[in-house]
Amino acid sequence: MQTATIPAVIDVERLGELMDERPDVRVLDVRTPGEYESVHIRGGYNVPLDLLGEHAREIRENVEEPVVLVCQSGGRARKAREALSEAGCPTCTSSRGAWGRGWRPASRSSAGGGASPWSVRSG
């Protein structure tokens, strides 16, 4: 993973800009499946924080894109970044909230319902 110009923590406005600038950014939503089903970033993957440890190795081995972790307010994304860093993925970025501030990205619009479960190999 390489995030040369992406800081460890970004605000939601910068996340929207980043997604427009860098289509290779991988968004991992660490909220619960129910939260994710209700609304999520199109193209994002749901990896609930409580299951992240099970997928850390898979993420480290299969994801080369920059990774941005999102949640409701930023707390779970921060914890996920710390957990992934300990698992050997030190360049993940977490956002300071997304859904708690009503953010919707410009290019990758939010989607509701019909979300599929996480898989690092799906796009």
N, C-alpha and C positions, 0 to 999 in steps of 0.2 A: 504494500500500500504506500502511496506517496501523496503527501499533502503539503508540498513545499511552501505554498503561499497561503495555506489555510491554517488559522490559529486553532489552538486546542478547544476553545469555546467561542462560538459565534452567536450573534443575536438573530432573531427571526428575519429581520429585514435583509441582513447579509446572506442568510441562507437562500432566500428567494433569488437574490442577485447571483449567488454562486451557482445555483441550479441552472440559471439562464446561461451563464458563462461556461460552465463545465458540465456538459451532458453526461460525462462519465461518473459523476458523483453518485455513490450508492447511498440511499437513505434507508436506515434501519429504524423502525418505529418500535420502541421498547414498551409501549403501553400494552394493556391487556387485549386479548382477542376481541372482546366486546367493544372496547373503545375504538380499536382499529376498524372493526366492521362498520361502525357508525359513520366515521369519516377518517380519511387517511390521504397521504400524498400519493398521487398516481405514480406507479412505478416503484413505490417504497415496499419494503418487506417488513412483516411483523415478526419480531423476535422478542416476546415478552421478557422483561428483566429477569423474572424468576426461572426462565429457561435458557438464558443467555450462556451460562456455563456449559451447558450441553452442546452448544453450537460454536463456542469460541475457537476450537481447533479447526472446524470446518471453515469458519470465516477467515482465520489466519491463512489457511492453505489455499483457499479458492477465490478470495476477493482481492483484486489488485487495484481496483478503483479507490479513490478517496472515499472514506466512509463518514457520513454525518448521522449521528444518533439523535432522534427526536422523541419527545413525550409530551405530556400535557403542560408541564410548567418548567421543565429543565432538570429537576431533581433526579429522576430515573435515568435520564440521558447521561448525566454526570456520573452516576454510579456505574452505568454500563461502560462508559469510557474508561473508568478506573479498572473495572473487571477485565475488559479486553486488553488494556495496557499490561496488566499482570499476566495475561495469557500470551503475550508476545505480539500484540497488535498495538504498538504504542502511538500510532499516528491517527487514530480515530478522533473525530471532532464531535463535540456535543453542542446542541443548541440550547439557548436560554429560553425554553418554552416555544411552543408553536401553537397548539390548539387553545391554550389558555388565553392567548391574545387575539384569537380570531384570524390568524394568518392564513392566507391562501397564496400559494406560489403563482407567479405570472404564467410560466410555460407549462409546468407540470401541475395541472389543476388538481384540486382535491377530488376525491371520489367517495361515494358512500355506498355501502352494501356490496355484496358480490365479491368481496376481497378473497384472494386465495392465500393459503398459509405460506409461510416463509420457506424459501429454498434459495441457497446462494447461487444455484445454477440457472434459475429462471430469470427472465429479464423483464 
